[in-house]
Amino acid sequence: MNIIFVKMMLSMDSKVRVRFAPSPTGGLHLGGVRTVLFNYLFAKHHKGEFILRIEDTDQTRFVPGAEQYIQDTLAWCGLIPDESPLHGGPYGPYRQSERKSMYKQYADTLIEQGHAYYAFDTPEDLDAKRKEIPNFQYSRAHRMEMKNSISLSAEEVDALLKNNTPHVIRIKVPENETVSLDDVIRGHVSFDTNMVDDKVLLKADGMPTYHLAVVVDDHLMKITHAFRGEEWLPSAPVHVLLWKYLFGLDKMPKWAHLPLILKPDGNGKLSKRDGERLGFPVFAMDWTDPNTNTTTIGFKERGFLPEAFVNLLAMLGWNDGTDKEIYTIEELIAGFSLDRVHKGGAKFDYEKAKWFNAEWIKKTENEKLAPLVKPYFDEAKIEIHDPNYLVKIIGLVKERCHLLTEFVAQSSFFFTAPTTIDTASIAPKWDTKKHAFFTALAALYASKITNGIITVPSPDLEVEFKELVAKHELKAGELMLPFRIMLVGGKFGPGVFEIAEAIELKDTVARIEKCLQILSSN
Ligand code: GLU
């Protein structure tokens, strides 16, 4: 009884709260969406909360539209935050620029404790120093050469502050210490403080930098676990020090630095440029940079289903220890655990990504696919008169499509007669006997139309076709390809009798006749 009670208390005390904390600077890279996903899966697995916090304290990097893009991407993926600028919540505001007034007191506390100091160096001073010293870092090695409240006398500092001299507040990183953290994925990680620079915490305009804001907000928002990309690991010692000085290490969230998503050849982090070079998307959705007006293609517009995108991201760095690869979000939530997240980077393979999508296309109901593929038909100016017909055709061709964008090419002949017909593939083996056969086939269908028949089920079409083949003393095998090319225009598509049934007798006859005409005029 007691043990159960203690366990209950523990789980109630430590309700899981995780956050995705992007800076709104552009399109969302698939690595970013995977961070969202792992946050989300972890939160939902533990019946906790997933928070979206917009880290927009760096006004120079602010890009209009980027926050909306992040929210739209999360909505497309179905990874809806419990708290966010859009959804609100008890720990708001969720945009750091709107929390500006909250941070200064923490920087002041650090100054009082002696863990931070004022720095009055102008941008020119810093530039000059950078020119003088290659790889200059504002740290213990050089802080005494700079203009700050450690190097200057108390009177000088007072005077500068009284005169409202522009200044920043920097962390005073201690010398000769080891800062460490127990990363959930990477284990025990230690840093030598002599290698860490005195990061700016509060800027001259009173805005916090990312380093101060991330720690203060993780504390105020009661974050229990902080998942982020491995590229943030070098910043971790500053964050650990701030936690130690401000709130106590026992309150610090558990860190999990997620492995990178690598280029297909495994050499380095997958970048937007790799996508451009190799012809595949790297962003979740199309992103148009408002400054350059250039658009970077996204998975959504390339024809990926969100379920497939989420599934393939989950498998980039995680598995449940079995060979299973296709997961619904519910299965991912149920099965997710951090101890099965890989330490090493995961290579991105676009062909494999398309395989996931093809599996999801097969798995998704035709009715659900219809509104998703319809815009591509509109774009191709193919009119769809009957939505039920589209649903039926989707059922016939979905096995052949890896991307939603491929439905038009795989099925346009169901809606309009093909404009190009590959008669060159028929011509070499064409003869009068075949011509007579297809003339008779068209006549057979025409007679049915006269009797008021619109279409014939495909199994019956096949039986009749074979009977006519026998009557003409030919082989069905030689006639199937010409028949397909007549109806489709090329050597592709689902079963030829299924096509004939779908396009109905009238169109079947018209297409046979048109092709016969082309072949006889050659
Ligand atoms: N604002 C950081 C970013 O742009 C977040 C890093 C973190 O999650 O601590 O990705």
Residues whose N, C-alpha, C, O or C-beta is under 5 A from the ligand:
A	BS01	LIG	A21 P22 S23 E55 V214 F227 R228
